Amino acid sequence: MTLLGVDQVSHRYPTSTAVLPALNDVSLEVEPDSVTAIVGESGCGKTTLGRMITGLLKPTDGRMLFQDKDIWQLSRSDWNRYRRAVQIIQQDPYASLNPGLSVRETLRPGLLHHKIVPRREVQAEILRLLDLVGLDADEAFLRRFPHQLSGGQRQRLAVARAVSLRPELVVADEPTSMLDVSIRVAVLDLLLSLRAEQGLSYVFISHDFGVVRYIARGGKIIVMFFGVIVEEGPAEQVIQQPRHPYSYLLLEAIPVPDPRTARRRRNEIATEAIDDRADQPPAETGCIFSNRCPFVEDACRKTRPPMVEVAPGHQAACLFPERVPQLSGVVPVDTHV
């Protein structure tokens, strides 16, 4: 049974002048005990999709399925189970924690509400969670407030809050982007160890392929552009042999230490970036990437390319995937992510 299914989901945010499409006909599946990384630039709809997965936002169209059931059609008891089974780690540890709640009161309500352990064991469970995520498991630490914690400690507390309900799926929305470089790997290693110990599935949202390659080994990568999935496949395959021009340009933009490789990459593809969403053709009538693509043809502006299989388990929404060149140099597994 598929753990999570996103079935042709679209979402639009109304504004004072127009209705802004954030997602357009997005479909994906997340299997139990897996890592699915969603990659794309700011504004492509990654966080909107993550909020929908966790039930914080209802899609305009389409269905969000958890264990084959539409979450917006669940009974109250099934909804409570779903809300416990799917948790989120948000991007900013300085904003995601209530400044008026101590460490104890940050973790305690969820344990009580969902009856994770008997009331008399809540204190011991909180201390166990703190030890699990590498924080001080003592009474003095329980009395601290978020302003008394470092950024790394805050994010570890946010991780503890997410796993305290013993979820099946965790949405991690750029959980290391606000942290110092020196502690990013420690937080990623913590997430990987929790997955190994508890059999968690992750939907990991990021714009950084170095971070994604570190966390998604053995998993899959989904590349999004302006609310549309343009490529999907096994993590190493997408990174080493991208088959959509946008994926290629994202990977090509990653700095490499060899200047000769950097020069060769610059010469392989030249394209003019267009950053105005208004200049993009509607996804229904043409390729959403056509105004930036170096391989664009007239057909690209008239036909929305379907997702086609370019290798086993590897799909790309491109009419000419064979034109994407081999990437010069391999994206490193960044130990300073």
Secondary structure in CASP SS format (residue, H / E / C, confidence):
PFRMAT SS
TARGET T0000
AUTHOR 0000-0000-0000
METHOD secondary structure of the structure
MODEL  1
M C 1.00
T C 1.00
L C 1.00
L E 1.00
G E 1.00
V E 1.00
D E 1.00
Q E 1.00
V E 1.00
S E 1.00
H E 1.00
R E 1.00
Y E 1.00
P E 1.00
T C 1.00
S C 1.00
T C 1.00
A C 1.00
V E 1.00
L E 1.00
P E 1.00
A E 1.00
L E 1.00
N E 1.00
D E 1.00
V E 1.00
S E 1.00
L E 1.00
E E 1.00
V E 1.00
E C 1.00
P C 1.00
D C 1.00
S C 1.00
V E 1.00
T E 1.00
A E 1.00
I E 1.00
V E 1.00
G C 1.00
E C 1.00
S C 1.00
G C 1.00
C C 1.00
G C 1.00
K H 1.00
T H 1.00
T H 1.00
L H 1.00
G H 1.00
R H 1.00
M H 1.00
I H 1.00
T C 1.00
G C 1.00
L C 1.00
L C 1.00
K C 1.00
P C 1.00
T C 1.00
D E 1.00
G E 1.00
R E 1.00
M E 1.00
L E 1.00
F E 1.00
Q C 1.00
D C 1.00
K E 1.00
D E 1.00
I H 1.00
W H 1.00
Q H 1.00
L C 1.00
S C 1.00
R H 1.00
S H 1.00
D H 1.00
W H 1.00
N H 1.00
R H 1.00
Y H 1.00
R H 1.00
R H 1.00
A H 1.00
V E 1.00
Q E 1.00
I E 1.00
I E 1.00
Q C 1.00
Q C 1.00
D C 1.00
P C 1.00
Y C 1.00
A C 1.00
S C 1.00
L C 1.00
N C 1.00
P C 1.00
G C 1.00
L C 1.00
S C 1.00
V H 1.00
R H 1.00
E H 1.00
T H 1.00
L H 1.00
R H 1.00
P H 1.00
G H 1.00
L H 1.00
L H 1.00
H H 1.00
H C 1.00
K C 1.00
I C 1.00
V C 1.00
P C 1.00
R H 1.00
R H 1.00
E H 1.00
V H 1.00
Q H 1.00
A H 1.00
E H 1.00
I H 1.00
L H 1.00
R H 1.00
L H 1.00
L H 1.00
D H 1.00
L H 1.00
V C 1.00
G C 1.00
L C 1.00
D C 1.00
A C 1.00
D C 1.00
E H 1.00
A H 1.00
F H 1.00
L H 1.00
R C 1.00
R C 1.00
F C 1.00
P H 1.00
H H 1.00
Q H 1.00
L C 1.00
S C 1.00
G H 1.00
G H 1.00
Q H 1.00
R H 1.00
Q H 1.00
R H 1.00
L H 1.00
A H 1.00
V H 1.00
A H 1.00
R H 1.00
A H 1.00
V H 1.00
S C 1.00
L C 1.00
R C 1.00
P C 1.00
E C 1.00
L E 1.00
V E 1.00
V E 1.00
A E 1.00
D E 1.00
E C 1.00
P C 1.00
T C 1.00
S C 1.00
M C 1.00
L C 1.00
D C 1.00
V H 1.00
S H 1.00
I H 1.00
R H 1.00
V H 1.00
A H 1.00
V H 1.00
L H 1.00
D H 1.00
L H 1.00
L H 1.00
L H 1.00
S H 1.00
L H 1.00
R H 1.00
A H 1.00
E H 1.00
Q H 1.00
G C 1.00
L C 1.00
S E 1.00
Y E 1.00
V E 1.00
F E 1.00
I E 1.00
S E 1.00
H C 1.00
D C 1.00
F H 1.00
G H 1.00
V H 1.00
V H 1.00
R H 1.00
Y H 1.00
I H 1.00
A C 1.00
R C 1.00
G C 1.00
G C 1.00
K E 1.00
I E 1.00
I E 1.00
V E 1.00
M E 1.00
F E 1.00
F C 1.00
G C 1.00
V E 1.00
I E 1.00
V E 1.00
E E 1.00
E E 1.00
G E 1.00
P E 1.00
A H 1.00
E H 1.00
Q H 1.00
V H 1.00
I H 1.00
Q H 1.00
Q C 1.00
P C 1.00
R C 1.00
H C 1.00
P H 1.00
Y H 1.00
S H 1.00
Y H 1.00
L H 1.00
L H 1.00
L H 1.00
E H 1.00
A C 1.00
I C 1.00
P C 1.00
V C 1.00
P C 1.00
D C 1.00
P H 1.00
R H 1.00
T H 1.00
A H 1.00
R H 1.00
R H 1.00
R H 1.00
R H 1.00
N H 1.00
E H 1.00
I C 1.00
A C 1.00
T C 1.00
E C 1.00
A C 1.00
I C 1.00
D C 1.00
D C 1.00
R H 1.00
A H 1.00
D H 1.00
Q C 1.00
P C 1.00
P C 1.00
A C 1.00
E C 1.00
T C 1.00
G C 1.00
C C 1.00
I C 1.00
F C 1.00
S C 1.00
N C 1.00
R C 1.00
C C 1.00
P C 1.00
F C 1.00
V C 1.00
E C 1.00
D H 1.00
A H 1.00
C H 1.00
R H 1.00
K H 1.00
T C 1.00
R C 1.00
P C 1.00
P C 1.00
M C 1.00
V E 1.00
E E 1.00
V E 1.00
A E 1.00
P C 1.00
G C 1.00
H E 1.00
Q E 1.00
A E 1.00
A C 1.00
C C 1.00
L C 1.00
F C 1.00
P H 1.00
E H 1.00
R H 1.00
V C 1.00
P C 1.00
Q C 1.00
L C 1.00
S C 1.00
G C 1.00
V C 1.00
V C 1.00
P C 1.00
V C 1.00
D C 1.00
T C 1.00
H C 1.00
V C 1.00
END
